[in-house]
Amino acid sequence: MALRSAAVAAGGQWVDPDDGIRYPAGEVHAWERGRNETVCGLSLSRSRLVRFPHVPWADVQPESGRHAEEVQAVCRRCRAGLGGRRDERGWTRTNPRP
């Protein structure tokens, strides 16, 4: 189930001094507007996550660099739930078996 209109929920926030808008910081999760949980199943209130309905999920990815200045980690399960590419693995096979 790919949600293209997912917003962001994060463990922290920071305020941009230029425009005064708050942006996510820390660990970020994908969140669908109108629901009380993230894509990976965490409850927003119990996990104490802050909602950012004005920040799209694509803007907090480290590759985009748009609002990812203070983002420290992206939830792997949320990324996979939104159709993250499978070939972006953290490991490489150096000596495959014959």
Buried (B, 14 or more C-beta within 10 A) or exposed (E): EEBEEBBBBBBBEBEEEEEEEEBBBBBBBBBBEEEEBBBBEBEBEEEEBBBBEEBBBBBBBEEEEEBBEBBEEBBEBBBBBBEBEEEEEEEEEEEEEE
